């Protein structure tokens, strides 16, 4: 369970979609929600950009907005609410303040795109994931930026992809924080890359067009299945939820994970963003593609020196 969650806001309905879920998570432990806005000087060329409503909010407007949002939430008896106006780079300030207030998780809304946008719902979300030393829950918007979510998202089926590295299991504690005993079912997934045949071995991996070495691939699948059984026991003990392990064979991890999530109706994908081995779970590739293509929220943890897990 979560005792302290930080929610970055930017004045948009899209960013506010994170609030109901964040509130629901902390209420289980009578915890704390910390609301923040980062005041950042924006070059004039960004004025009018559709993803950045913050550009029209001066500092005093941001203070009033933040006060209003905190006031709307402060009447709840089963949680406390704090808020702060920060100044500087958005991602840096969000991550620093999360550490200062002892947040267990950052929960933020995003449209899942990357690129030029500087709003909290775009490239800043990616930057927060890259710099945060605590789990980050990215909630996909449905219906566009003007459609604010009023109900918390229920996480009834969580997909947890891991690879063969111990680091990939760092996500387990974060999963335990959002899963509910008796409510949430966990799907533990390993994606095993097919072993190229000997004849194809000299060519680059993506060039392989011939049939894989079926015997070698079966060996890897059996080994992965054995390892996954042990990981499933570990995850089940931490979360007190049922865990269903699966191994799939695919050349590319991201589409395999996304397809699996859709096939099994997962409403959250949770993964470590720096793994190694067949799955290559990294922010720049697999995690970003999953956020873009899956259409469901993504919970990520980035291992780092001194990383503090809740």
C-alpha positions in Angstrom: 0.0 0.0 0.0 1.0 3.6 -0.5 1.4 6.1 2.3 2.5 9.1 0.2 1.8 9.9 -3.5 2.9 12.9 -5.5 0.7 14.2 -8.4 2.2 16.8 -10.8 -0.4 19.1 -12.3 -0.2 21.7 -15.0 -3.7 23.2 -15.1 -5.1 20.8 -17.7 -7.9 18.3 -17.4 -5.5 15.7 -18.7 -3.1 16.0 -15.9 -6.0 16.0 -13.4 -7.0 12.5 -14.6 -4.3 11.2 -12.2 -6.1 12.5 -9.1 -8.9 9.9 -8.6 -6.6 7.0 -8.9 -3.9 8.6 -6.7 -6.5 9.4 -4.0 -7.9 5.8 -4.2 -4.4 4.4 -3.7 -3.5 6.5 -0.6 -6.9 6.1 1.0 -6.2 2.4 1.6 -3.6 3.4 4.1 -4.9 6.8 5.2 -2.0 8.4 3.4 -1.0 11.7 1.9 -1.4 13.2 -1.5 1.1 15.9 -2.5 0.0 18.2 -5.4 2.7 20.2 -7.3 2.9 22.6 -10.1 6.2 23.6 -11.6 6.4 27.2 -12.8 8.7 27.2 -15.8 9.5 30.2 -18.1 8.3 29.1 -21.5 9.7 30.6 -24.8 7.2 32.7 -26.7 7.2 30.2 -29.6 5.4 27.7 -27.3 2.5 30.0 -26.7 -0.7 28.5 -28.1 0.6 25.0 -28.2 -2.4 22.7 -27.5 -0.6 20.4 -25.0 0.6 23.2 -22.8 -2.1 25.1 -21.0 0.5 26.1 -18.4 1.8 28.8 -20.7 -1.3 30.9 -20.1 -1.1 30.6 -16.3 1.1 33.2 -14.6 2.5 32.4 -11.2 -0.3 33.9 -9.2 -2.9 31.9 -11.3 -1.0 28.7 -10.6 -1.0 29.4 -6.9 -4.8 29.9 -6.9 -5.4 26.9 -9.0 -3.2 24.7 -6.7 -5.0 26.1 -3.6 -8.4 25.4 -5.1 -7.4 21.8 -6.0 -6.0 21.1 -2.6 -9.0 22.7 -0.9 -11.4 20.4 -2.8 -9.5 17.3 -1.5 -8.7 18.5 2.0 -12.1 17.6 3.5 -11.5 13.9 3.2 -11.0 12.2 6.6 -9.0 9.2 5.3 -6.0 11.2 3.8 -4.1 14.4 4.1 -3.3 16.8 1.3 -0.3 19.0 0.7 0.7 21.3 -2.2 3.6 23.2 -3.5 4.5 25.6 -6.3 8.0 24.8 -7.6 10.3 26.6 -10.0 12.7 25.3 -12.6 12.9 22.3 -14.9 9.6 20.4 -14.5 11.0 16.9 -14.4 13.9 17.8 -12.1 11.6 19.6 -9.7 9.0 16.9 -9.6 11.6 14.2 -8.8 13.4 16.3 -6.3 10.2 17.3 -4.4 9.1 13.6 -4.4 12.2 12.8 -2.5 11.9 15.8 -0.2 8.4 14.8 0.9 9.1 11.1 1.1 6.7 10.1 -1.7 6.3 6.4 -2.4 5.1 6.9 -6.0 4.6 9.6 -8.6 1.2 9.3 -10.3 0.6 11.4 -13.5 -1.6 11.7 -16.5 -0.2 11.3 -20.0 -1.3 10.9 -23.6 1.5 8.5 -24.2 3.2 10.5 -26.9 6.7 11.8 -27.0 8.4 14.4 -29.0 8.3 18.2 -28.9 5.7 18.9 -26.3 7.0 20.1 -23.0 3.7 19.6 -21.1 3.4 17.1 -18.2 1.5 14.9 -20.5 4.3 14.4 -23.0 8.0 14.4 -23.0 8.1 15.5 -19.3 6.5 12.3 -18.3 9.3 10.4 -20.1 11.9 12.6 -18.4 10.3 12.0 -15.0 10.5 8.2 -15.6 14.2 8.6 -16.6 15.1 10.6 -13.4 12.8 9.3 -10.7 14.1 6.9 -8.1 10.6 5.8 -7.0 7.9 4.1 -9.1 6.0 6.2 -11.6 2.4 5.4 -12.6 1.5 6.8 -16.0 -2.3 7.0 -16.6 -3.4 7.1 -20.2 -6.1 9.6 -21.0 -9.3 8.4 -22.8 -11.4 10.9 -24.7 -8.8 13.6 -25.1 -7.4 16.3 -22.9 -10.7 17.8 -22.1 -12.2 14.6 -20.7 -11.2 14.5 -17.0 -11.5 11.1 -15.3 -13.8 11.2 -12.3 -13.5 7.7 -11.0 -10.3 5.8 -10.0 -9.0 3.2 -12.3 -9.5 -0.4 -11.0 -6.5 -2.5 -11.4 -8.1 -6.0 -11.6 -5.6 -7.6 -13.9 -2.0 -6.4 -13.9 0.5 -7.7 -16.5 4.1 -7.9 -15.1 6.7 -8.6 -17.8 10.2 -9.6 -16.5 13.3 -10.9 -18.1 16.2 -13.0 -16.8 17.8 -10.2 -14.7 17.3 -9.7 -11.0 16.7 -6.0 -11.7 13.5 -6.7 -13.6 12.0 -8.0 -10.4 12.3 -4.6 -8.7 8.9 -3.9 -10.0 7.4 -6.4 -7.6 7.2 -4.0 -4.6 5.5 -1.4 -6.7 3.0 -4.0 -7.9 2.3 -4.9 -4.3 1.5 -1.3 -3.6 -1.3 -1.0 -6.2 -2.7 -4.5 -6.2 -5.6 -5.5 -3.9 -5.9 -8.8 -2.3 -8.9 -10.7 -3.5 -9.4 -8.2 -6.3 -6.3 -8.2 -8.5 -5.1 -11.0 -10.7 -1.4 -10.9 -11.7 -0.1 -12.1 -15.0 3.6 -12.7 -14.9 5.2 -12.8 -18.4 8.5 -13.8 -19.9 9.2 -13.0 -23.6 11.8 -15.4 -25.0 13.5 -14.6 -28.3 13.7 -17.5 -30.8 17.2 -18.8 -31.3 18.5 -18.2 -34.8 19.5 -21.3 -36.7 23.2 -21.9 -37.2 23.1 -21.0 -40.8 21.6 -17.6 -40.0 23.9 -16.9 -37.0 26.5 -14.7 -38.9 23.8 -12.1 -39.8 22.5 -9.3 -37.6 19.6 -10.4 -35.4 16.9 -8.3 -37.1 18.0 -9.7 -40.5 17.2 -13.3 -39.6 14.5 -14.5 -42.0 14.9 -18.3 -41.8 13.3 -20.7 -39.3 14.6 -20.6 -35.8 16.5 -23.4 -34.1 13.4 -25.1 -32.5 15.3 -27.3 -30.2 17.4 -24.5 -28.8 14.3 -22.3 -28.5 12.4 -25.0 -26.6 15.3 -25.3 -24.2 15.2 -21.6 -23.5 11.4 -21.7 -23.0 11.7 -24.6 -20.5 14.4 -22.7 -18.6 12.3 -19.5 -18.6 9.3 -21.4 -17.4 11.2 -22.9 -14.5 12.6 -19.5 -13.5 9.1 -17.9 -13.9 7.6 -20.4 -11.5 9.9 -19.3 -8.7 9.3 -15.6 -9.6 5.6 -16.2 -9.4 5.9 -17.6 -5.9 7.9 -14.5 -4.9 5.4 -12.1 -6.4 2.4 -13.9 -4.9 4.0 -13.8 -1.4 4.6 -10.0 -1.7 1.2 -9.1 -3.1 -1.0 -11.8 -1.6 -2.7 -12.1 -5.0 -3.0 -14.9 -7.4 -0.2 -15.1 -10.0 -0.5 -16.7 -13.4 2.9 -17.2 -15.1 3.2 -17.3 -18.9 6.1 -17.7 -21.4 5.8 -16.5 -25.0 8.2 -16.7 -27.9 8.6 -13.5 -29.9 11.4 -11.7 -31.7 10.4 -8.3 -30.3 9.4 -7.8 -26.7 7.2 -4.6 -26.9 4.6 -5.8 -29.4 4.5 -9.2 -27.7 3.8 -7.6 -24.4 1.2 -5.2 -25.9 -0.5 -8.1 -27.7 -0.6 -10.2 -24.6 -2.1 -7.4 -22.6 -4.9 -7.0 -25.1 -5.5 -10.7 -25.3 -5.8 -11.1 -21.6 -7.6 -7.8 -20.9 -4.8 -6.3 -18.6 -5.7 -2.9 -17.3 -2.2 -2.1 -16.1 1.3 -3.1 -17.3 4.0 -2.9 -14.7 7.7 -3.3 -15.5 11.3 -2.3 -14.7 12.7 0.1 -17.2 16.3 -1.2 -17.2 16.6 -4.9 -17.7 18.9 -7.0 -19.7 18.7 -10.2 -21.7 16.1 -11.2 -24.2 13.5 -8.6 -23.2 15.7 -5.5 -23.2 13.2 -3.6 -20.9 14.5 -0.1 -21.4 12.8 3.3 -21.2 13.9 4.3 -24.7 12.6 1.2 -26.4 10.2 -1.3 -24.8 8.6 0.8 -22.1 8.0 3.8 -24.3 6.5 1.6 -27.1 4.2 -0.1 -24.5 3.0 3.2 -23.2 2.4 4.4 -26.8 0.7 1.3 -28.2 -1.0 -0.6 -25.4 -3.6 2.0 -24.5 -3.5 1.1 -20.8 -1.7 2.6 -17.8 1.9 1.7 -17.3 3.7 1.4 -13.9 7.5 1.7 -14.2 10.5 1.5 -11.9 14.0 2.6 -12.9 16.9 0.9 -11.0 19.6 3.3 -10.0 22.4 3.7 -7.5 20.8 4.4 -4.2 17.3 3.7 -5.6 14.7 3.7 -2.8 11.9 1.3 -3.1 8.7 1.8 -1.2 
